[in-house]
Amino acid sequence: MEEKLLEAVKKASVDGKISCTKARQLAAEMGVPVRKIGEAANEAKIKIFACELGCF
């Protein structure tokens, strides 16, 4: 997993969680598929909540 993705997900999370909306925004900002953000969140043990489309 790319270190920059892990760091971005960790930075965007609050109390070990990140919203689906924020995760999708992060993917768009970083120019990566949402799946990569999901993989980074899994690796960092960060839970994605309020999932809207089942992307994660």
Secondary structure, 3 states (H helix, E strand, C coil): CCHHHHHHHHHHCECCEEEHHHHHHHHHHHCCCHHHHHHHHHHCCCEEECCCCCCC
